[in-house]
Amino acid sequence: MPTIGLDPEVGQQWLDTVATSMENSLSDFIPEQEGGLVVQGVGLMIEAKGMSLGIGEICTLLSDPPVDAEVVGFREGRTLLMPLGDLEGVRPGTRLVRKSRITSVRLSPLWLGRVLDPLGRPLDGRPLPPGTIEVPLRGRSQNPLLRRRIEKPLDLSVRSINALATVGEGQKIGIFAGPGVGKSTLMGMMARNASVDVNVIALIGERGREVREFLERDLGPEGLSRTVLVVATGELPPLLKTRATHFAMAIAEMFRDRGQSVLFMMDSLTRYAGALREIGLATGEPPSARGFTPSVFAQLPRLVERAGCGEGPGSITGIYTVLVEGEELPDDPLSEALTAILDGHIHLSRTLAHEGIFPAVEPMASLSRVMTDIVDADRVSLVREWRRLYGLYRRSEDLIRIGAYVSGTDSELDRSVRLHEAMDQFLRQGREERVDLESAFADLAASLEETSLPEV
C-alpha cells in the first residue's frame, strides 16, 4: 500500500494517541453499563446510581482503600449495597465497578484442618492449597422426592443424646441454650468423636477470644484434623456474617456431593437471624415480630433445608445452636419458627449445669422427631420408661427434698426415688469420654435396674 508521506514511527504514535483519546472518551459512558457512583450512605447502607445490577452481585468501591459491597436491594431507581469490609474512605462520588455477576465461591476438598474467614481467606497464617472449584454461594434447590429418607442413626458419642434423642444421619436439629451452659464444650465433643467423615463448623458472631478457646480447648488437634472452620466474629458487618454462614454450608455441600457424611455445626443460628434483621431494617423492611423483619423468616428455612440427605450416598447432619433465656423453651417468634423448621431440639439446662451435670442436656425438653424411625421399638419403650420415671421424680422433687413425701404412698414414685441417683449419673459424661450408641442404650438400661439399690 503506498504511503502519503507519513513517517511510520510518527504514524504509530498518532494511532496510539487516537486510541487513547477514544478510550478516554468511551470511559465517560462506561458507568452506565459497567460502573457507577456513590450518591448517599447512611449507616451501613450505600446508595449508588449509574449501574444496572442484580441482587447478590458484588461491586468494588474504588475508595482508598477499596472495599467490596454486595447488592441487597433497590430504592427509587438507586442500587442499595452493603459493605463486605470497612467503609472508611467512601464518600459521595466514589466510583464503583462490578466485580462478579453471580455470587459464587471457590472451594477445595483439601481445606480440612483449616480456619477461614467469610471470604475464604486463611486465618491460620498458612497458604491455601491450589485446585479449587467454583460453586454457587447459596446452593442449588433439590427435588425433595429425590432425597434419601433418614433411616440410619448417627453416633454423636454423647451418651444422653445418643440414647434419649437419637439423631439420624441427615437430620437437622437445634441446641437451645443460654450463654455459659456448655454449648461449645458439647460441640467440641461431637466434632472430635462423631461417626462422620467431615466436620464443617461455622462460628457466627462469636467474641474473638472464644474462637481460639474453642479451637484449642474444645476442638483440639484431633477434631481440627477433619474439620473446616469458618469464622465471622461479632465486630464484622452483618453481610459478612450471613456470607460466612452460606460459605460454610457451601463447603458442607461440596463434601456431601463427594459422597461423604458431613456434620455441619453452626453457633449460632440466632446471630445469623440478627444479621438478617439488620440487613432487612437497613433496606427499609418494616419490623414485624419483635423487631424481626419478614425476610428473616423467609431466609431461615432456605438455609436449614440445604442440609439433609442428598440424592447419592452423602449427607449433611445439621446442628444449629439457638440462644435462649431462662429454663423453659421460649415462646419468642424466632424460637417458635426454628422449632417448626428443625427436626428436633436439644435443650441445655442451666439448673443441671449448676448441679454439676455436664453435658447439661435436659431430657424432658429434648426431642428427636426421627427417633422412632431409626431406633427399634424395644429401645423406644426403654426411653419412654426412663423419661416417665425421671419426670415423676422431677414433679415431686420439692416434696421429697423437704421430707413431705412419705415412702410407701406411691410405689412408682418410690421407684423413681431409688433410681434417681443412677439416672443423674447416666446424664453425666466427661468431656474426653466417648460413648457409642450401643453403650449409651446399655447404660440407659442399667440406670433402671434396682438389683443393688437400697430400699427408700
matplotlib code that plots the C-alpha trace (Angstrom):
import matplotlib.pyplot as plt

x = [0.0, 1.6, 2.4, 1.3, 4.5, 3.8, 6.8, 5.9, 7.0, 5.1, 2.1, 2.2, 2.4, -0.7, -2.6, -1.7, -2.9, -6.2, -6.7, -6.1, -8.4, -11.1, -10.7, -10.9, -14.0, -15.7, -14.9, -17.3, -20.1, -18.9, -20.6, -24.0, -23.1, -20.1, -19.6, -21.4, -21.2, -21.9, -24.6, -25.5, -24.6, -26.5, -25.2, -24.0, -26.1, -24.7, -26.8, -25.4, -26.6, -25.5, -25.3, -27.7, -27.1, -28.9, -29.4, -26.4, -23.8, -20.6, -19.1, -15.9, -16.0, -12.9, -12.2, -8.9, -8.6, -11.0, -13.9, -16.2, -20.0, -23.0, -26.2, -29.1, -32.0, -33.2, -34.9, -36.3, -34.0, -30.9, -29.0, -28.6, -25.3, -23.9, -20.2, -18.0, -15.5, -14.8, -16.4, -13.6, -12.7, -16.0, -17.6, -20.2, -18.9, -16.8, -16.8, -17.7, -17.3, -18.9, -16.6, -18.8, -22.2, -23.1, -22.5, -20.2, -17.2, -14.2, -13.8, -11.4, -11.7, -8.1, -9.3, -9.5, -7.8, -8.1, -9.6, -11.1, -12.8, -16.1, -14.4, -12.4, -9.1, -7.0, -6.9, -4.3, -1.4, -0.9, -1.5, -4.5, -3.8, -4.5, -7.2, -10.4, -13.8, -16.4, -19.9, -22.9, -22.7, -26.3, -26.5, -29.0, -32.5, -33.1, -36.1, -37.4, -38.6, -35.0, -33.6, -33.0, -35.0, -33.4, -33.0, -29.7, -28.8, -25.7, -23.4, -22.5, -20.6, -22.7, -24.5, -27.6, -28.2, -27.4, -30.0, -32.7, -32.8, -31.1, -30.1, -30.4, -27.8, -29.1, -31.3, -31.5, -31.6, -31.3, -29.4, -31.4, -29.3, -28.4, -24.9, -22.4, -24.1, -21.6, -22.6, -19.0, -17.9, -20.7, -19.9, -16.2, -17.2, -19.3, -16.7, -13.9, -15.9, -18.9, -19.1, -18.8, -16.2, -16.0, -17.0, -17.8, -18.2, -19.5, -18.8, -21.1, -20.9, -18.6, -16.3, -12.7, -11.5, -13.9, -12.6, -9.2, -10.5, -12.9, -10.1, -7.5, -9.6, -12.8, -11.9, -8.2, -5.8, -7.8, -11.0, -9.4, -7.7, -11.1, -12.8, -13.1, -13.8, -15.4, -15.3, -17.1, -16.6, -19.1, -17.5, -17.8, -20.6, -23.9, -23.4, -20.2, -21.9, -24.6, -22.0, -19.9, -22.9, -23.7, -20.0, -19.7, -22.8, -21.4, -18.3, -20.6, -22.5, -19.2, -18.2, -21.8, -21.7, -18.5, -20.4, -19.2, -21.1, -20.8, -21.6, -22.4, -22.5, -23.3, -23.0, -25.3, -28.4, -29.7, -26.9, -27.4, -31.0, -29.9, -27.6, -30.5, -32.7, -30.0, -29.9, -33.7, -34.1, -31.3, -33.0, -36.3, -38.2, -40.8, -40.2, -42.8, -42.5, -40.4, -38.3, -37.5, -38.3, -40.3, -37.3, -35.7, -38.4, -38.1, -34.4, -34.1, -35.8, -33.8, -30.6, -31.7, -33.1, -29.7, -28.7, -30.0, -29.5, -28.7, -29.6, -26.4, -24.8, -23.6, -25.4, -25.3, -26.4, -27.1, -26.8, -27.6, -27.4, -30.2, -29.7, -32.5, -33.1, -34.5, -35.1, -38.1, -38.2, -39.1, -42.2, -40.5, -41.2, -37.7, -37.5, -41.0, -40.1, -36.9, -38.7, -41.1, -38.4, -36.0, -36.3, -35.9, -34.3, -31.8, -32.3, -29.4, -30.4, -28.7, -30.1, -28.4, -25.2, -25.3, -25.7, -22.5, -24.2, -22.4, -23.3, -26.4, -28.9, -32.4, -34.0, -37.7, -37.3, -35.2, -36.7, -35.7, -38.6, -37.0, -36.0, -38.9, -37.9, -34.3, -34.4, -36.1, -39.3, -37.7, -35.3, -38.1, -40.1, -37.0, -36.5, -40.2, -40.0, -36.8, -38.4, -41.6, -39.7, -37.3, -40.3, -42.2, -39.3, -38.9, -42.6, -42.3, -38.8, -39.7, -41.8, -39.1, -36.4, -38.3, -39.3, -43.0, -43.3, -43.9, -42.3, -44.8, -47.5, -46.8, -44.8, -43.8, -42.6, -40.7, -39.0, -38.1, -36.6, -34.5, -33.3, -32.8, -29.0, -28.4, -30.4, -28.5, -25.2, -26.4, -26.6, -23.0, -20.2, -16.6, -15.5, -12.9, -15.2, -16.6, -19.9, -21.1, -24.8, -24.7, -23.0, -25.5, -28.5, -26.8, -26.1, -29.7, -31.0, -28.5, -29.8, -33.2, -32.0, -32.8, -30.9, -28.2, -30.3, -31.2, -34.8, -36.2]
y = [0.0, 3.3, 5.9, 9.5, 10.9, 10.0, 8.6, 5.1, 5.9, 9.1, 7.3, 4.8, 7.5, 9.2, 5.9, 5.4, 8.9, 8.4, 5.1, 6.6, 9.5, 7.2, 5.1, 8.2, 9.4, 6.0, 5.7, 8.6, 6.2, 3.1, 4.0, 3.5, -0.1, -1.2, 1.4, 3.9, 6.5, 6.5, 9.2, 8.5, 6.5, 6.0, 3.7, 0.5, 1.2, 2.7, 4.0, 4.2, 5.1, 4.6, 0.8, -2.0, -4.7, -7.7, -8.9, -10.7, -9.2, -7.9, -4.5, -2.8, 0.7, 2.5, 4.3, 4.4, 1.6, -0.2, -2.2, -4.8, -4.5, -6.7, -5.6, -6.1, -4.1, -1.1, 2.2, 4.9, 3.9, 3.6, 0.5, -0.4, -2.0, -3.3, -3.5, -6.6, -4.5, -1.2, 1.9, 4.2, 6.5, 6.1, 9.4, 10.8, 10.5, 7.4, 5.2, 1.6, -1.2, -4.7, -7.4, -10.5, -11.0, -14.1, -14.8, -17.8, -19.1, -21.3, -24.3, -27.1, -30.6, -30.1, -27.5, -30.0, -28.7, -25.0, -21.9, -19.5, -16.1, -15.3, -14.6, -17.8, -16.3, -18.3, -17.1, -19.6, -18.0, -20.8, -20.6, -22.3, -25.3, -25.0, -26.8, -25.0, -25.5, -22.7, -23.3, -21.1, -19.5, -20.1, -23.6, -25.2, -26.3, -30.0, -32.1, -33.4, -36.6, -37.4, -37.1, -40.2, -40.8, -40.6, -44.3, -44.6, -43.3, -41.1, -41.8, -38.4, -40.1, -38.2, -40.6, -38.6, -37.5, -40.9, -42.7, -40.1, -38.0, -40.2, -38.2, -39.6, -39.2, -36.2, -34.8, -31.1, -30.4, -27.3, -26.9, -24.4, -22.9, -19.8, -18.5, -20.3, -23.7, -25.7, -25.3, -25.0, -28.0, -30.1, -29.1, -30.0, -33.4, -34.2, -32.8, -35.0, -38.2, -38.3, -41.1, -38.8, -38.2, -34.4, -31.6, -28.1, -25.6, -22.0, -19.7, -16.7, -13.6, -15.0, -13.0, -13.1, -14.6, -17.5, -18.6, -19.5, -21.1, -23.3, -24.2, -25.2, -26.3, -27.8, -28.9, -29.8, -31.2, -34.4, -32.6, -30.0, -32.6, -33.5, -30.1, -26.9, -23.9, -20.7, -17.7, -14.4, -12.6, -10.2, -7.0, -7.8, -6.2, -8.2, -9.1, -10.9, -12.9, -14.1, -14.7, -16.8, -18.9, -19.6, -20.1, -22.8, -24.5, -24.5, -26.3, -28.9, -29.4, -29.9, -32.8, -34.2, -34.2, -36.2, -39.0, -38.2, -37.9, -34.4, -32.9, -29.3, -27.3, -23.6, -21.3, -19.6, -19.5, -16.7, -14.4, -15.2, -14.2, -11.0, -10.2, -10.8, -8.4, -5.7, -6.0, -6.0, -2.9, -1.1, -1.8, -0.4, -3.5, -2.9, -4.7, -7.3, -9.9, -8.5, -6.4, -9.2, -8.4, -10.7, -11.7, -13.3, -15.9, -16.4, -16.9, -19.3, -22.3, -21.8, -22.1, -25.1, -27.0, -27.0, -29.7, -33.2, -36.3, -35.9, -38.0, -40.0, -41.6, -38.3, -36.5, -33.3, -33.6, -30.0, -29.0, -25.3, -23.5, -21.2, -18.6, -18.6, -17.1, -19.0, -22.7, -23.2, -23.3, -19.7, -18.5, -15.8, -15.8, -16.8, -19.9, -20.9, -20.6, -22.6, -25.3, -25.8, -25.8, -28.2, -32.0, -31.8, -29.9, -30.4, -28.2, -27.4, -26.6, -24.1, -25.9, -29.1, -27.2, -25.6, -29.2, -30.2, -32.4, -32.0, -32.0, -30.3, -32.0, -31.5, -34.9, -33.8, -30.9, -32.6, -34.4, -36.1, -36.3, -39.1, -41.3, -43.7, -44.3, -45.1, -46.9, -50.3, -50.5, -52.1, -49.2, -46.6, -48.3, -48.2, -44.5, -43.8, -45.6, -43.8, -40.4, -41.4, -42.2, -39.2, -36.8, -38.4, -37.6, -34.1, -33.3, -34.4, -33.2, -30.3, -32.5, -35.2, -32.7, -31.1, -34.6, -34.0, -37.2, -40.4, -43.5, -46.2, -43.8, -44.4, -47.4, -45.8, -42.7, -44.8, -46.5, -43.2, -42.0, -45.2, -44.8, -41.0, -41.1, -43.7, -41.6, -38.5, -40.4, -41.5, -37.9, -37.1, -37.5, -36.3, -34.1, -36.6, -39.6, -41.3, -43.3, -45.0, -45.8, -49.4, -48.4, -45.5, -47.7, -50.3, -47.6, -46.4, -49.9, -50.2, -47.0, -48.6, -51.7, -51.9, -55.1, -53.3, -50.3, -49.8, -49.5, -46.0]
z = [0.0, -1.0, 1.8, 1.7, 3.2, 6.9, 8.8, 10.1, 13.7, 13.7, 12.3, 15.1, 17.7, 16.1, 16.2, 19.8, 20.6, 18.8, 20.6, 24.0, 23.2, 22.1, 25.2, 27.4, 25.6, 25.9, 29.6, 30.2, 29.1, 30.9, 34.3, 32.6, 31.9, 34.0, 36.6, 38.8, 41.5, 45.3, 45.9, 49.6, 52.6, 55.8, 58.5, 56.7, 53.6, 50.4, 47.6, 44.1, 40.6, 37.1, 37.1, 36.2, 38.8, 40.2, 43.8, 45.1, 42.6, 44.1, 43.3, 44.3, 45.7, 44.4, 47.6, 49.5, 50.4, 48.0, 49.6, 48.2, 48.6, 47.7, 46.1, 48.6, 47.1, 45.2, 46.1, 43.8, 40.9, 43.1, 43.9, 47.6, 48.6, 51.9, 52.5, 53.0, 54.9, 56.4, 54.8, 55.8, 52.8, 51.0, 50.1, 47.6, 44.1, 44.8, 41.7, 41.8, 39.3, 39.0, 40.4, 39.8, 38.2, 40.3, 43.9, 43.8, 45.8, 45.1, 47.4, 47.8, 49.4, 50.7, 53.2, 56.1, 59.2, 58.0, 59.6, 57.1, 57.1, 55.4, 52.1, 52.1, 53.2, 55.7, 59.3, 60.4, 58.5, 56.0, 52.3, 50.8, 48.5, 44.8, 42.8, 43.8, 42.2, 41.7, 43.2, 44.0, 47.4, 48.3, 46.8, 44.4, 45.2, 45.4, 44.4, 47.7, 46.1, 45.1, 48.6, 50.6, 53.7, 57.2, 58.0, 59.9, 63.4, 63.7, 66.6, 68.2, 71.1, 73.7, 76.0, 76.8, 73.2, 71.7, 73.9, 74.7, 71.5, 68.9, 65.9, 62.4, 59.6, 57.6, 60.4, 61.3, 65.0, 67.2, 70.5, 72.6, 75.4, 77.2, 77.5, 79.6, 79.9, 77.8, 74.1, 72.9, 75.0, 73.6, 70.1, 70.6, 72.0, 68.9, 66.5, 67.9, 68.2, 65.9, 63.3, 60.3, 57.6, 57.8, 60.2, 58.9, 61.7, 61.4, 64.3, 63.6, 65.8, 68.4, 70.5, 69.2, 72.5, 72.2, 68.7, 69.9, 73.0, 71.0, 68.6, 71.2, 74.2, 72.8, 69.2, 69.7, 67.1, 66.7, 65.9, 63.7, 61.5, 60.0, 60.3, 58.2, 60.4, 59.1, 61.5, 61.4, 64.7, 66.3, 65.1, 61.4, 59.2, 59.1, 55.5, 56.3, 59.0, 56.6, 53.9, 56.3, 57.1, 53.4, 52.7, 55.4, 54.1, 50.6, 51.9, 53.5, 50.3, 48.4, 50.7, 50.6, 46.8, 47.0, 48.8, 52.4, 55.6, 57.0, 60.4, 60.0, 63.2, 63.5, 66.5, 66.4, 64.2, 66.4, 65.5, 61.8, 62.2, 63.9, 61.0, 58.6, 60.7, 60.4, 56.7, 56.4, 58.5, 56.6, 53.3, 54.5, 55.6, 58.3, 61.6, 62.4, 65.1, 68.0, 65.6, 63.1, 59.5, 57.3, 55.2, 58.3, 58.4, 54.7, 54.7, 57.7, 56.1, 52.9, 54.9, 57.1, 54.1, 52.5, 55.0, 54.9, 52.7, 49.1, 46.1, 46.4, 49.5, 51.0, 53.8, 55.9, 59.5, 60.7, 64.3, 65.0, 68.3, 69.3, 72.1, 74.7, 78.1, 81.1, 81.7, 79.5, 75.8, 74.9, 73.0, 71.1, 67.3, 66.3, 68.6, 67.6, 63.9, 64.4, 66.4, 63.5, 60.8, 62.6, 63.0, 66.8, 69.6, 72.4, 75.4, 77.7, 81.3, 83.5, 86.6, 85.6, 84.8, 88.3, 89.8, 88.0, 85.4, 82.0, 79.3, 80.7, 78.4, 79.8, 79.0, 79.4, 77.0, 74.3, 71.4, 68.1, 65.6, 63.6, 66.6, 66.2, 62.5, 63.3, 66.6, 67.3, 69.3, 72.4, 72.8, 72.2, 75.0, 77.2, 76.6, 77.4, 80.7, 81.6, 80.8, 82.8, 85.9, 85.6, 85.1, 88.0, 90.4, 89.0, 89.6, 93.2, 93.9, 96.2, 98.4, 98.5, 99.5, 102.4, 103.7, 103.0, 101.0, 102.9, 101.5, 100.5, 99.4, 95.7, 94.6, 91.2, 93.0, 95.4, 92.5, 90.9, 94.2, 94.4, 90.8, 90.8, 91.6, 88.9, 86.4, 87.2, 86.8, 83.4, 82.3, 83.3, 80.9, 80.9, 78.0, 76.9, 77.3, 74.2, 74.5, 71.3, 70.5, 71.9, 75.1, 75.6, 75.4, 77.7, 80.2, 79.9, 80.7, 83.6, 85.2, 85.5, 87.3, 91.0, 92.0, 94.0, 95.2, 98.8, 99.9, 100.3]

ax = plt.figure().add_subplot(projection="3d")
ax.plot(x, y, z, "-o")
ax.set_aspect("equal")
plt.show()
